[in-house]
Amino acid sequence: MSDKLAIIIASEEYEKSHVASMIASVAAVSGVEVSIFVTMNAVYNFLKETVEKKNFTGGKLYEQIKEKKASMFYELFDQAKMLGGLKIYVCSMVMDILNIEKEDLIDIVDDNLGLAAFLGIMDGAETITF
Amino acid sequence: MTEEELKQIKPTVTVDARGTYCPGPLMELIKEVRQQPVGSVIELISGDAGSAKDVPEWINKVKQEFLGVIPEDGYWRIFSKKVKDM
């Protein structure tokens, strides 16, 4: 695997954010530089309001994750940030459309970013989309 | 190492990660590998079947030393040694 990994999360489906956080965690602690780009409906999963109310859109596995009290995707991202190189960016176009500010997003979000900047990050990186 | 040899090992530290799901046990191990001095032997206890395969993969990737696994009833004891700073 290359030493750079870019993950794009576009879906609001909880399980997709969850698997992204799992892959990102293991990669980040294995010396891979990981960048996450959160866009489209996935931005709702990174809103403080959604996280506080656990108001996620999920399927059967999401129900099991809650029931078994497994770590949530934002907890996995948080842990990965403490242990390795991981940055989380939110699409500035979606933030404009939803009229949200950085303080509306959970603290693990590093910054907002436009596509040109994220394309620069993706350059030479392995890319996965959820 | 054989299972007999592993059973003789006195780990520097034991991390019980039972009750956490993948990648929880691996992340718990990583925290400990970071904190302990070079030369430490770290025992990870995991109830997650994937850990016995995941841990050696990760240990090799970050160039530490994997010592072996003892399968127990419903959990795994996984031994690693920190051989360099990280």
Backbone of each chain as ProteinMPNN parsed JSONL, in Angstrom:
{"seq_chain_A": "MSDKLAIIIASEEYEKSHVASMIASVAAVSGVEVSIFVTMNAVYNFLKETVEKKNFTGGKLYEQIKEKKASMFYELFDQAKMLGGLKIYVCSMVMDILNIEKEDLIDIVDDNLGLAAFLGIMDGAETITF", "coords_chain_A": {"N_chain_A": [[0.843, -1.194, 0.0], [0.397, 2.281, -0.664], [2.028, 5.217, 0.765], [0.26, 7.149, 1.248], [-3.128, 7.793, 1.873], [-6.326, 8.47, 0.723], [-9.59, 9.123, 1.692], [-12.874, 9.32, 0.669], [-15.911, 10.291, 1.926], [-19.169, 10.14, 1.126], [-21.721, 9.279, 1.494], [-24.602, 9.21, 3.674], [-25.088, 6.994, 5.08], [-24.692, 5.237, 8.024], [-22.995, 2.995, 8.411], [-21.092, 3.231, 6.413], [-19.547, 5.451, 7.11], [-18.533, 4.306, 9.358], [-16.958, 2.062, 8.531], [-15.097, 3.442, 7.079], [-13.808, 4.826, 9.116], [-12.636, 2.732, 10.465], [-10.793, 1.634, 8.616], [-9.235, 3.892, 8.185], [-8.142, 4.248, 10.741], [-6.469, 1.996, 11.192], [-4.698, 2.265, 9.071], [-3.58, 4.797, 9.62], [-2.133, 4.341, 11.971], [-0.207, 2.736, 10.994], [1.728, 4.111, 9.79], [0.812, 5.393, 7.537], [-0.168, 8.271, 5.768], [-3.158, 9.747, 6.279], [-5.991, 11.162, 4.74], [-9.188, 12.495, 5.049], [-12.09, 13.172, 3.248], [-15.059, 14.693, 3.693], [-18.178, 14.758, 2.326], [-21.201, 15.796, 0.558], [-24.204, 14.073, 1.607], [-22.937, 12.844, 3.744], [-21.906, 14.753, 5.392], [-23.81, 15.39, 7.278], [-23.437, 13.402, 9.223], [-21.288, 14.34, 10.603], [-22.036, 16.504, 12.007], [-22.401, 18.318, 15.04], [-24.903, 18.267, 16.218], [-26.171, 15.98, 15.136], [-24.509, 13.951, 16.135], [-24.721, 14.305, 18.918], [-27.41, 13.688, 19.328], [-27.414, 11.168, 18.399], [-28.456, 10.724, 15.884], [-28.405, 9.089, 13.481], [-28.446, 7.764, 10.115], [-28.91, 4.544, 9.594], [-28.36, 0.997, 9.043], [-28.978, -2.513, 9.592], [-26.584, -3.318, 10.783], [-25.714, -1.026, 12.049], [-27.597, -0.833, 14.085], [-26.813, -3.024, 15.611], [-24.223, -2.271, 16.34], [-24.784, -0.171, 18.064], [-26.236, -1.551, 20.005], [-24.359, -3.419, 20.971], [-22.648, -1.697, 22.065], [-20.286, -0.903, 20.763], [-17.361, 0.977, 19.755], [-18.096, 4.163, 18.366], [-18.048, 5.634, 15.029], [-16.91, 8.21, 15.144], [-15.506, 8.142, 17.475], [-13.545, 6.289, 16.882], [-12.171, 7.655, 14.863], [-11.208, 9.784, 16.392], [-9.463, 8.53, 18.18], [-7.622, 7.52, 16.339], [-6.533, 9.881, 15.409], [-5.071, 10.669, 17.592], [-3.088, 8.794, 17.648], [-1.868, 8.588, 15.171], [-1.149, 9.854, 11.821], [-3.655, 11.685, 10.717], [-6.085, 13.474, 8.975], [-9.101, 15.322, 8.871], [-11.339, 16.607, 6.591], [-13.962, 18.802, 5.683], [-16.277, 19.269, 3.085], [-16.378, 22.37, 1.58], [-18.297, 23.409, -0.097], [-20.672, 22.017, 0.529], [-20.978, 22.897, 3.127], [-21.536, 25.567, 2.677], [-23.989, 25.373, 1.295], [-25.626, 24.196, 3.244], [-25.465, 26.108, 5.066], [-23.691, 26.097, 7.305], [-21.263, 26.414, 9.974], [-17.792, 26.021, 10.989], [-17.888, 25.536, 13.729], [-20.238, 24.16, 14.039], [-19.641, 21.653, 13.443], [-18.334, 18.44, 14.525], [-15.56, 18.115, 16.854], [-13.413, 16.657, 15.826], [-13.055, 17.327, 13.229], [-10.776, 18.829, 11.071], [-10.658, 20.968, 9.246], [-12.317, 23.007, 6.73], [-12.593, 22.415, 3.217], [-11.922, 22.98, -0.243], [-12.584, 21.466, -3.461], [-10.401, 21.582, -5.242], [-8.221, 21.791, -3.571], [-8.471, 19.361, -2.209], [-8.099, 17.582, -4.293], [-5.444, 18.007, -4.764], [-4.393, 16.859, -2.442], [-5.133, 14.241, -2.931], [-3.437, 13.533, -4.925], [-1.258, 11.145, -5.986], [-2.037, 9.522, -3.967], [-3.574, 6.581, -2.634], [-6.987, 5.992, -3.226], [-10.14, 5.744, -1.661], [-13.638, 5.422, -1.844], [-16.633, 6.11, -0.113]], "CA_chain_A": [[0.0, 0.0, 0.0], [1.188, 3.511, -0.753], [2.137, 5.844, 2.08], [-0.81, 8.154, 1.372], [-4.463, 7.249, 1.648], [-7.395, 9.476, 0.739], [-10.902, 8.486, 1.781], [-13.979, 10.244, 0.45], [-17.175, 9.767, 2.457], [-20.235, 10.953, 0.534], [-23.026, 8.739, 1.887], [-24.972, 9.42, 5.075], [-25.278, 5.685, 5.701], [-23.783, 5.162, 9.162], [-22.004, 1.929, 8.245], [-20.007, 3.681, 5.532], [-18.638, 6.26, 7.938], [-17.886, 3.417, 10.322], [-15.873, 1.287, 7.907], [-14.058, 4.424, 6.731], [-13.029, 5.128, 10.324], [-11.823, 1.547, 10.802], [-9.668, 1.562, 7.674], [-8.382, 5.051, 8.446], [-7.43, 4.039, 12.004], [-5.378, 1.024, 11.057], [-3.713, 2.853, 8.157], [-2.891, 5.916, 10.279], [-1.152, 3.85, 12.939], [0.789, 1.938, 10.283], [2.638, 5.031, 9.112], [0.212, 5.94, 6.319], [-0.739, 9.6, 5.956], [-4.554, 9.569, 5.875], [-6.822, 12.364, 4.623], [-10.594, 12.161, 4.853], [-12.895, 14.263, 2.696], [-16.462, 14.414, 3.989], [-18.958, 15.596, 1.418], [-22.621, 15.449, 0.322], [-25.004, 13.769, 2.802], [-22.092, 12.382, 4.853], [-21.637, 15.889, 6.278], [-24.765, 15.307, 8.406], [-22.879, 12.533, 10.268], [-20.216, 15.055, 11.299], [-22.618, 17.649, 12.709], [-22.513, 18.124, 16.494], [-26.292, 17.963, 16.543], [-26.435, 14.576, 14.788], [-23.757, 13.087, 17.04], [-25.292, 14.403, 20.263], [-28.704, 12.984, 19.364], [-27.208, 9.881, 17.717], [-29.512, 10.756, 14.884], [-27.782, 8.615, 12.25], [-29.199, 6.91, 9.205], [-28.128, 3.316, 9.515], [-29.068, -0.249, 8.784], [-28.988, -3.56, 10.616], [-25.33, -3.363, 11.521], [-25.693, 0.154, 12.924], [-28.377, -1.198, 15.279], [-25.984, -3.939, 16.41], [-23.1, -1.496, 16.894], [-25.334, 0.545, 19.223], [-26.621, -2.518, 21.034], [-23.153, -4.022, 21.558], [-21.849, -0.585, 22.589], [-18.979, -0.81, 20.105], [-16.972, 2.371, 19.544], [-18.729, 4.805, 17.214], [-17.033, 6.033, 14.046], [-16.203, 9.439, 15.526], [-14.545, 7.771, 18.521], [-12.422, 5.647, 16.195], [-11.4, 8.723, 14.217], [-10.55, 10.555, 17.431], [-8.352, 7.708, 18.654], [-6.638, 7.451, 15.255], [-5.852, 11.17, 15.345], [-4.107, 10.738, 18.688], [-2.015, 7.803, 17.474], [-1.239, 8.594, 13.858], [-1.35, 11.024, 10.975], [-4.99, 11.647, 10.12], [-6.746, 14.774, 8.889], [-10.475, 15.228, 8.382], [-11.778, 17.849, 5.958], [-15.364, 18.808, 5.255], [-16.48, 19.959, 1.813], [-16.842, 23.74, 1.832], [-19.523, 23.653, -0.873], [-21.815, 21.526, 1.313], [-21.142, 23.798, 4.282], [-22.207, 26.756, 2.139], [-25.385, 25.052, 0.983], [-26.359, 23.948, 4.495], [-25.259, 27.283, 5.889], [-23.112, 25.71, 8.6], [-19.923, 26.919, 10.27], [-16.919, 24.984, 11.536], [-18.283, 25.17, 15.107], [-21.38, 23.238, 13.996], [-19.105, 20.312, 13.169], [-17.675, 17.841, 15.687], [-14.198, 18.636, 17.016], [-12.386, 15.893, 15.099], [-12.885, 17.912, 11.894], [-9.653, 19.76, 11.083], [-10.845, 22.174, 8.452], [-13.118, 22.827, 5.516], [-11.676, 22.356, 2.086], [-12.528, 22.916, -1.565], [-12.183, 20.287, -4.229], [-9.064, 21.721, -5.824], [-7.271, 21.462, -2.508], [-8.489, 17.924, -1.916], [-7.471, 16.896, -5.434], [-4.005, 18.094, -4.497], [-4.093, 15.852, -1.419], [-5.325, 12.917, -3.543], [-2.383, 13.295, -5.899], [-0.302, 10.124, -5.55], [-2.589, 8.748, -2.846], [-4.593, 5.581, -2.914], [-8.249, 6.641, -2.853], [-11.315, 4.887, -1.445], [-14.848, 6.243, -1.715], [-17.797, 5.491, 0.547]], "C_chain_A": [[0.878, 1.244, 0.0], [1.204, 4.185, 0.614], [1.14, 6.982, 2.255], [-2.154, 7.512, 1.05], [-5.48, 8.382, 1.742], [-8.721, 8.733, 0.768], [-11.969, 9.56, 1.606], [-15.233, 9.592, 1.03], [-18.278, 10.694, 1.939], [-21.62, 10.524, 1.023], [-23.33, 9.016, 3.356], [-25.148, 8.101, 5.812], [-24.23, 5.484, 6.803], [-22.646, 4.166, 8.93], [-20.836, 2.359, 7.37], [-19.02, 4.573, 6.275], [-17.865, 5.356, 8.892], [-16.725, 2.648, 9.692], [-14.749, 2.231, 7.483], [-13.181, 4.701, 7.944], [-12.152, 3.95, 10.733], [-10.588, 1.465, 9.912], [-8.683, 2.699, 7.965], [-7.543, 4.838, 9.707], [-6.225, 3.141, 11.812], [-4.294, 1.574, 10.127], [-2.894, 3.928, 8.878], [-1.835, 5.425, 11.269], [-0.113, 2.935, 12.298], [1.708, 2.842, 9.461], [2.097, 5.598, 7.811], [-0.384, 7.315, 6.663], [-2.169, 9.571, 5.41], [-5.283, 10.92, 5.829], [-8.244, 11.942, 4.301], [-11.3, 13.385, 4.275], [-14.359, 13.896, 2.876], [-17.308, 15.343, 3.125], [-20.406, 15.097, 1.317], [-23.331, 15.075, 1.63], [-24.18, 13.296, 3.998], [-21.819, 13.512, 5.838], [-22.587, 15.862, 7.492], [-24.21, 14.456, 9.554], [-21.824, 13.233, 11.11], [-20.725, 16.333, 11.973], [-22.726, 17.323, 14.198], [-23.919, 17.659, 16.856], [-26.618, 16.491, 16.274], [-25.771, 13.639, 15.79], [-24.366, 13.108, 18.44], [-26.596, 13.616, 20.374], [-28.615, 11.569, 18.815], [-28.284, 9.689, 16.649], [-28.984, 10.315, 13.518], [-28.751, 7.806, 11.408], [-28.402, 5.633, 9.034], [-29.003, 2.101, 9.303], [-28.932, -1.229, 9.937], [-27.707, -3.559, 11.445], [-25.205, -2.174, 12.47], [-26.446, -0.154, 14.219], [-27.556, -2.095, 16.205], [-24.823, -3.203, 17.071], [-23.572, -0.748, 18.14], [-25.608, -0.427, 20.364], [-25.403, -3.112, 21.745], [-22.236, -2.962, 22.154], [-20.426, -0.587, 22.04], [-18.655, 0.673, 19.935], [-17.657, 2.91, 18.297], [-17.655, 5.34, 16.267], [-16.249, 7.272, 14.476], [-15.218, 9.184, 16.655], [-13.313, 7.106, 17.908], [-11.54, 6.688, 15.505], [-10.588, 9.491, 15.256], [-9.303, 9.83, 17.932], [-7.233, 7.673, 17.602], [-5.854, 8.757, 15.16], [-4.8, 11.3, 16.439], [-2.883, 9.865, 18.407], [-1.3, 7.879, 16.133], [-1.567, 9.842, 13.073], [-2.677, 10.946, 10.239], [-5.607, 13.038, 10.133], [-8.145, 14.574, 8.322], [-10.908, 16.6, 7.857], [-13.235, 17.721, 5.546], [-15.49, 19.721, 4.037], [-17.07, 21.357, 2.037], [-18.111, 24.067, 1.044], [-20.756, 23.197, -0.098], [-22.066, 22.435, 2.517], [-21.854, 25.082, 3.861], [-23.692, 26.496, 1.94], [-26.21, 24.873, 2.256], [-26.265, 25.136, 5.448], [-24.752, 26.907, 7.289], [-21.686, 26.244, 8.713], [-19.113, 25.783, 10.872], [-17.365, 24.564, 12.941], [-19.541, 24.302, 15.156], [-20.916, 21.791, 13.805], [-18.395, 19.768, 14.409], [-16.175, 18.168, 15.656], [-13.128, 17.883, 16.232], [-12.166, 16.431, 13.682], [-11.776, 18.965, 11.949], [-9.982, 21.067, 10.383], [-11.89, 21.922, 7.374], [-12.187, 22.996, 4.322], [-12.473, 22.335, 0.793], [-11.964, 21.735, -2.337], [-10.784, 20.386, -4.811], [-8.008, 21.332, -4.803], [-7.275, 19.966, -2.221], [-7.908, 17.117, -3.073], [-5.954, 16.916, -5.289], [-3.571, 17.042, -3.489], [-4.166, 14.446, -2.021], [-4.197, 12.54, -4.496], [-1.363, 12.283, -5.347], [-0.801, 9.279, -4.39], [-3.531, 7.659, -3.366], [-5.931, 6.164, -2.436], [-9.38, 5.626, -2.731], [-12.519, 5.806, -1.266], [-15.977, 5.459, -1.051], [-19.025, 6.361, 0.342]], "O_chain_A": [[1.96, 1.258, 0.587], [0.479, 3.773, 1.52], [1.157, 7.691, 3.261], [-2.287, 6.779, 0.07], [-5.495, 9.148, 2.706], [-8.951, 7.825, -0.031], [-11.968, 10.575, 2.302], [-15.575, 8.467, 0.665], [-18.315, 11.878, 2.273], [-22.572, 11.302, 0.975], [-22.421, 9.051, 4.186], [-25.336, 8.086, 7.028], [-23.028, 5.552, 6.544], [-21.484, 4.457, 9.215], [-19.712, 1.899, 7.566], [-17.808, 4.463, 6.09], [-16.698, 5.604, 9.196], [-15.633, 2.592, 10.259], [-13.577, 1.857, 7.524], [-11.96, 4.799, 7.825], [-11.064, 4.136, 11.278], [-9.476, 1.254, 10.395], [-7.469, 2.499, 7.988], [-6.368, 5.203, 9.74], [-5.11, 3.473, 12.214], [-3.105, 1.369, 10.371], [-1.669, 3.966, 8.763], [-0.767, 6.025, 11.39], [0.765, 2.415, 12.987], [2.385, 2.378, 8.544], [2.841, 6.222, 7.055], [-1.015, 7.492, 7.705], [-2.368, 9.391, 4.208], [-5.198, 11.714, 6.765], [-8.48, 11.137, 3.4], [-11.121, 14.501, 4.762], [-14.846, 12.925, 2.297], [-17.167, 16.564, 3.188], [-20.77, 14.092, 1.927], [-23.083, 15.703, 2.66], [-24.654, 13.337, 5.134], [-21.529, 13.252, 7.006], [-22.208, 16.262, 8.593], [-24.474, 14.744, 10.721], [-21.498, 12.777, 12.206], [-19.933, 17.145, 12.451], [-23.09, 16.21, 14.578], [-24.099, 16.772, 17.69], [-27.265, 15.836, 17.09], [-26.373, 12.664, 16.24], [-24.513, 12.064, 19.075], [-26.854, 12.962, 21.384], [-29.614, 10.852, 18.766], [-28.918, 8.639, 16.544], [-29.089, 11.043, 12.531], [-29.729, 7.247, 11.904], [-27.344, 5.633, 8.404], [-30.229, 2.175, 9.376], [-28.791, -0.839, 11.096], [-27.74, -3.772, 12.657], [-24.655, -2.301, 13.565], [-26.003, 0.209, 15.308], [-27.597, -1.945, 17.427], [-24.48, -3.477, 18.221], [-22.864, -0.692, 19.146], [-25.267, -0.173, 21.519], [-25.41, -3.287, 22.963], [-21.173, -3.283, 22.686], [-19.474, -0.306, 22.768], [-19.548, 1.521, 19.964], [-17.786, 2.207, 17.295], [-16.495, 5.484, 16.653], [-15.054, 7.373, 14.202], [-14.224, 9.896, 16.797], [-12.187, 7.329, 18.352], [-10.313, 6.608, 15.559], [-9.421, 9.811, 15.028], [-8.237, 10.426, 18.086], [-6.053, 7.782, 17.934], [-4.659, 8.748, 14.867], [-3.772, 11.95, 16.253], [-1.781, 10.159, 18.87], [-0.23, 7.291, 15.974], [-2.185, 10.773, 13.59], [-2.805, 10.222, 9.252], [-5.648, 13.7, 11.17], [-8.354, 13.768, 7.415], [-10.854, 17.605, 8.566], [-13.68, 16.658, 5.114], [-14.891, 20.795, 3.976], [-18.144, 21.494, 2.622], [-18.909, 24.903, 1.468], [-21.768, 23.898, -0.067], [-23.211, 22.706, 2.88], [-22.676, 25.617, 4.604], [-24.539, 27.286, 2.356], [-27.347, 25.338, 2.34], [-26.906, 25.159, 6.499], [-25.301, 27.333, 8.306], [-21.004, 26.49, 7.719], [-19.649, 24.73, 11.22], [-17.244, 23.396, 13.311], [-19.874, 23.764, 16.212], [-21.682, 20.843, 13.979], [-17.914, 20.536, 15.242], [-15.601, 18.454, 14.605], [-12.045, 18.42, 15.999], [-11.21, 16.043, 13.011], [-11.825, 19.881, 12.77], [-9.63, 22.144, 10.863], [-12.297, 20.785, 7.133], [-11.138, 23.634, 4.412], [-13.556, 21.753, 0.726], [-10.998, 21.097, -1.919], [-10.06, 19.392, -4.87], [-7.037, 20.643, -5.116], [-6.221, 19.366, -2.012], [-7.29, 16.076, -2.852], [-5.271, 15.957, -5.648], [-2.526, 16.41, -3.644], [-3.373, 13.57, -1.674], [-4.024, 11.368, -4.832], [-0.691, 12.553, -4.351], [-0.079, 8.419, -3.886], [-4.185, 7.813, -4.397], [-5.997, 6.762, -1.362], [-9.551, 4.762, -3.59], [-12.425, 6.845, -0.613], [-16.236, 4.303, -1.386], [-20.109, 6.02, 0.817]]}, "seq_chain_B": "MTEEELKQIKPTVTVDARGTYCPGPLMELIKEVRQQPVGSVIELISGDAGSAKDVPEWINKVKQEFLGVIPEDGYWRIFSKKVKDM", "coords_chain_B": {"N_chain_B": [[8.032, -18.578, 18.142], [7.345, -21.44, 20.221], [4.231, -22.653, 21.645], [4.714, -23.575, 24.204], [7.077, -22.253, 24.884], [6.134, -19.635, 24.776], [4.421, -19.65, 26.936], [6.158, -19.545, 29.037], [7.013, -16.989, 29.105], [7.41, -13.865, 30.751], [5.467, -11.228, 30.534], [6.165, -7.707, 30.077], [4.07, -6.031, 30.247], [0.521, -6.478, 30.362], [-2.22, -6.242, 28.266], [-5.59, -6.124, 28.489], [-7.917, -6.487, 26.183], [-10.395, -7.492, 25.826], [-13.808, -7.414, 24.979], [-13.729, -5.193, 23.424], [-14.226, -4.24, 20.04], [-12.971, -4.997, 16.73], [-11.281, -2.247, 15.204], [-10.363, -2.205, 17.86], [-8.76, -3.895, 19.782], [-6.257, -3.947, 18.457], [-5.654, -1.216, 18.388], [-5.412, -0.719, 21.111], [-3.144, -2.206, 21.652], [-1.274, -0.805, 20.126], [-1.151, 1.659, 21.469], [0.134, 0.826, 23.787], [2.57, -0.188, 22.81], [3.707, 2.173, 21.937], [4.095, 3.476, 24.387], [5.713, 1.865, 26.073], [9.129, 1.028, 26.985], [11.904, 0.252, 24.733], [12.521, -3.176, 24.232], [10.563, -4.185, 25.812], [8.09, -6.699, 26.482], [4.949, -7.255, 25.257], [1.8, -8.352, 26.145], [-1.183, -9.054, 24.589], [-4.536, -9.424, 25.241], [-7.194, -10.687, 23.54], [-10.568, -10.86, 22.489], [-11.416, -10.937, 20.007], [-11.582, -12.569, 17.035], [-10.228, -11.849, 14.735], [-7.955, -10.509, 15.557], [-5.749, -12.177, 16.067], [-4.74, -12.607, 13.586], [-4.474, -10.068, 12.562], [-2.723, -8.631, 14.246], [-0.001, -9.749, 13.974], [0.424, -8.987, 11.316], [0.358, -6.178, 11.443], [2.438, -5.707, 13.277], [4.665, -6.626, 11.843], [4.616, -4.826, 9.751], [5.242, -2.388, 10.97], [7.702, -3.003, 11.805], [8.316, -4.16, 14.314], [8.686, -6.842, 16.756], [7.052, -9.902, 16.382], [5.953, -12.354, 18.59], [4.255, -14.565, 19.056], [1.164, -16.531, 19.357], [-1.139, -17.615, 21.81], [-3.861, -19.619, 21.696], [-6.783, -19.441, 23.597], [-9.698, -20.489, 25.471], [-12.103, -19.051, 23.791], [-10.736, -16.664, 23.682], [-7.678, -14.913, 22.792], [-4.18, -14.947, 23.406], [-1.771, -12.739, 22.691], [1.527, -12.185, 21.804], [4.002, -9.697, 21.684], [7.073, -7.968, 20.9], [8.739, -4.992, 21.685], [11.1, -3.671, 19.657], [12.279, -1.489, 18.63], [12.263, 2.129, 18.742], [9.185, 3.915, 18.358]], "CA_chain_B": [[8.141, -19.296, 19.434], [6.3, -22.445, 20.415], [3.293, -22.301, 22.704], [5.381, -23.866, 25.483], [8.007, -21.142, 25.143], [5.341, -18.428, 25.039], [3.836, -19.756, 28.282], [7.216, -19.236, 30.013], [7.316, -15.552, 29.031], [6.794, -12.937, 31.705], [5.345, -9.981, 29.789], [6.377, -6.447, 30.78], [2.737, -5.489, 30.489], [-0.569, -7.216, 29.732], [-3.358, -5.376, 27.932], [-6.794, -6.935, 28.281], [-8.804, -5.726, 25.28], [-11.645, -8.227, 25.594], [-14.958, -6.512, 25.086], [-13.679, -4.183, 22.353], [-14.339, -4.819, 18.709], [-11.979, -4.599, 15.739], [-9.852, -2.468, 15.461], [-10.062, -1.861, 19.253], [-7.606, -4.568, 20.379], [-5.035, -3.496, 17.784], [-5.381, 0.152, 18.825], [-4.931, -0.809, 22.494], [-1.764, -2.682, 21.572], [-0.445, 0.275, 19.583], [-0.915, 2.621, 22.556], [1.101, 0.25, 24.711], [3.871, -0.261, 22.122], [4.242, 3.543, 21.952], [4.447, 3.921, 25.739], [6.699, 1.031, 26.748], [10.489, 1.183, 26.467], [12.432, -0.793, 23.851], [12.86, -4.395, 24.969], [9.371, -4.66, 26.522], [7.226, -7.71, 25.873], [3.568, -6.853, 25.498], [0.806, -9.396, 25.925], [-2.511, -8.506, 24.293], [-5.604, -10.421, 25.345], [-8.267, -10.228, 22.663], [-11.68, -11.776, 22.246], [-11.771, -10.742, 18.605], [-10.87, -13.606, 16.276], [-9.376, -11.231, 13.715], [-6.722, -9.951, 16.129], [-4.633, -13.122, 15.959], [-4.181, -12.443, 12.237], [-4.213, -8.639, 12.349], [-1.589, -8.126, 15.02], [1.291, -10.02, 13.315], [0.492, -8.18, 10.092], [0.711, -4.807, 11.814], [3.763, -5.716, 13.922], [5.668, -6.733, 10.774], [4.593, -3.589, 8.974], [5.936, -1.32, 11.694], [9.039, -3.539, 12.094], [8.549, -4.634, 15.675], [8.829, -8.298, 16.684], [5.895, -10.705, 16.778], [6.477, -13.557, 19.243], [3.355, -15.699, 18.847], [-0.203, -16.473, 19.891], [-1.688, -18.784, 22.506], [-5.332, -19.595, 21.664], [-7.434, -19.95, 24.805], [-11.106, -20.758, 25.214], [-12.868, -17.829, 23.523], [-9.889, -15.476, 23.544], [-6.333, -15.159, 22.289], [-3.096, -14.196, 24.066], [-0.89, -12.399, 21.574], [2.765, -11.636, 22.378], [4.845, -8.905, 20.784], [8.197, -7.332, 21.587], [9.14, -3.712, 21.107], [12.54, -3.781, 19.381], [12.814, -0.158, 18.276], [11.358, 3.236, 19.082], [8.202, 4.352, 17.351]], "C_chain_B": [[7.041, -20.348, 19.542], [5.378, -21.991, 21.557], [3.911, -22.514, 24.081], [6.312, -22.72, 25.871], [7.244, -19.867, 25.506], [4.8, -18.441, 26.469], [4.857, -19.423, 29.375], [7.479, -17.729, 30.104], [6.627, -14.781, 30.138], [6.675, -11.587, 30.989], [5.626, -8.752, 30.666], [5.016, -5.872, 31.155], [1.703, -6.352, 29.763], [-1.737, -6.261, 29.498], [-4.558, -6.276, 27.669], [-7.793, -6.128, 27.458], [-10.075, -6.503, 24.969], [-12.818, -7.273, 25.787], [-14.879, -5.36, 24.097], [-13.691, -4.912, 21.012], [-13.242, -4.273, 17.8], [-12.259, -3.151, 15.291], [-9.427, -2.155, 16.898], [-8.833, -2.543, 19.835], [-6.269, -4.111, 19.763], [-4.659, -2.089, 18.259], [-4.857, 0.163, 20.266], [-3.473, -1.249, 22.521], [-0.828, -1.549, 21.128], [-0.125, 1.31, 20.657], [0.199, 2.119, 23.472], [2.493, 0.185, 24.085], [4.523, 1.125, 22.125], [4.822, 3.885, 23.321], [5.613, 3.162, 26.359], [8.099, 1.246, 26.162], [10.883, 0.016, 25.547], [12.853, -1.992, 24.703], [11.645, -4.973, 25.698], [8.653, -5.752, 25.737], [5.79, -7.371, 26.251], [2.633, -8.006, 25.16], [-0.541, -8.711, 25.694], [-3.517, -9.641, 24.434], [-6.791, -9.906, 24.544], [-9.333, -11.299, 22.497], [-12.123, -11.734, 20.791], [-10.919, -11.678, 17.746], [-9.897, -13.02, 15.254], [-8.024, -10.789, 14.254], [-5.521, -10.87, 15.941], [-3.982, -13.041, 14.575], [-3.734, -11.005, 11.991], [-2.925, -8.174, 13.017], [-0.247, -8.465, 14.361], [1.498, -9.197, 12.041], [0.971, -6.765, 10.425], [2.125, -4.736, 12.399], [4.871, -5.787, 12.861], [5.766, -5.438, 9.988], [5.374, -2.476, 9.67], [7.291, -1.806, 12.25], [9.334, -3.706, 13.591], [8.577, -6.163, 15.596], [7.582, -9.007, 17.21], [6.413, -12.01, 17.372], [5.578, -14.772, 19.056], [2.015, -15.52, 19.539], [-0.504, -17.753, 20.666], [-3.213, -18.692, 22.418], [-5.875, -20.175, 22.96], [-8.897, -20.17, 24.463], [-11.874, -19.446, 25.028], [-12.05, -16.554, 23.496], [-8.476, -15.883, 23.12], [-5.333, -14.332, 23.086], [-2.008, -13.981, 23.013], [0.334, -11.654, 22.112], [3.59, -10.909, 21.323], [5.977, -8.293, 21.594], [8.545, -6.026, 20.881], [10.647, -3.745, 20.907], [13.153, -2.46, 18.925], [11.784, 0.91, 18.628], [10.363, 3.496, 17.972], [7.251, 5.352, 17.981]], "O_chain_B": [[5.942, -20.166, 19.018], [5.7, -21.079, 22.319], [3.67, -21.74, 25.007], [6.336, -22.277, 27.019], [7.636, -19.122, 26.404], [4.726, -17.406, 27.13], [4.485, -19.067, 30.493], [8.091, -17.255, 31.062], [5.451, -14.989, 30.436], [7.669, -10.875, 30.849], [5.35, -8.77, 31.866], [4.836, -5.304, 32.233], [1.972, -6.888, 28.688], [-2.181, -5.565, 30.411], [-4.547, -7.087, 26.743], [-8.433, -5.206, 27.965], [-10.756, -6.223, 23.982], [-12.794, -6.422, 26.677], [-15.849, -4.62, 23.938], [-13.225, -6.045, 20.889], [-12.661, -3.221, 18.069], [-13.419, -2.846, 15.014], [-8.254, -1.867, 17.139], [-7.939, -1.861, 20.336], [-5.283, -3.917, 20.474], [-3.486, -1.805, 18.503], [-3.973, 0.949, 20.604], [-2.671, -0.741, 23.304], [0.257, -1.365, 21.681], [1.006, 1.784, 20.76], [1.083, 2.874, 23.876], [3.487, 0.47, 24.753], [5.737, 1.246, 22.292], [5.886, 4.496, 23.423], [6.415, 3.744, 27.089], [8.24, 1.601, 24.992], [10.278, -1.056, 25.583], [13.464, -1.833, 25.759], [11.683, -6.116, 26.153], [8.61, -5.736, 24.507], [5.466, -7.222, 27.429], [2.662, -8.559, 24.06], [-0.98, -7.892, 26.501], [-3.365, -10.694, 23.816], [-7.328, -8.834, 24.824], [-9.033, -12.487, 22.38], [-13.077, -12.404, 20.396], [-9.692, -11.585, 17.737], [-8.869, -13.624, 14.947], [-7.053, -10.701, 13.502], [-4.409, -10.405, 15.687], [-2.806, -13.37, 14.419], [-2.744, -10.758, 11.302], [-2.142, -7.424, 12.435], [0.582, -7.571, 14.194], [2.611, -8.769, 11.738], [1.868, -6.229, 9.774], [2.904, -3.84, 12.073], [5.885, -5.098, 12.967], [6.854, -5.007, 9.606], [6.087, -1.712, 9.019], [7.933, -1.122, 13.047], [10.438, -3.432, 14.062], [8.503, -6.727, 14.505], [7.12, -8.749, 18.321], [7.216, -12.702, 16.746], [6.073, -15.89, 18.912], [1.76, -14.518, 20.207], [-0.16, -18.848, 20.221], [-3.804, -17.784, 23.001], [-5.481, -21.264, 23.376], [-9.294, -20.052, 23.304], [-12.25, -18.805, 26.008], [-12.603, -15.47, 23.308], [-8.14, -17.067, 23.1], [-5.589, -13.171, 23.406], [-1.409, -14.935, 22.516], [0.205, -10.631, 22.786], [3.841, -11.423, 20.233], [5.866, -8.117, 22.807], [8.632, -5.964, 19.654], [11.398, -3.838, 21.879], [14.373, -2.322, 18.841], [10.597, 0.627, 18.79], [10.666, 3.318, 16.792], [6.345, 5.848, 17.311]]}, "name": "protein", "num_of_chains": 2, "seq": "MSDKLAIIIASEEYEKSHVASMIASVAAVSGVEVSIFVTMNAVYNFLKETVEKKNFTGGKLYEQIKEKKASMFYELFDQAKMLGGLKIYVCSMVMDILNIEKEDLIDIVDDNLGLAAFLGIMDGAETITFMTEEELKQIKPTVTVDARGTYCPGPLMELIKEVRQQPVGSVIELISGDAGSAKDVPEWINKVKQEFLGVIPEDGYWRIFSKKVKDM"}
